[in-house]
Amino acid sequence: MTDFEGSFDGVATPILEAPLKAPDVGKNKDDPELCEYMVAVSWLKTVPREEAYWEKGLFAVQHTACRLRNQFTIERLTRHFGLED
């Protein structure tokens, strides 16, 4: 967490200096057992909530982050959102 940066208004900013909605996120930043961990995401495409996609059989999990390996889900999302190229 102490080394994580995000882009805010086009400026690379350490996450703990950014305007966060969770101001206590850095509370245990120096304790590897209790600190929060960050996962960078590079979005290929985004859509409005109204264009969300779901069908029975898609992989879903309650974790904040995971590696998507379910081939059915990958194929359906790739096709639906036009990411095949």
Summary of the structure (lengths in Angstrom):
residues: 85
radius of gyration: 16.6
end to end distance: 33.7
largest distance: 42.7
contacts: 120
relative contact order: 0.13
helix: 19%
strand: 9%
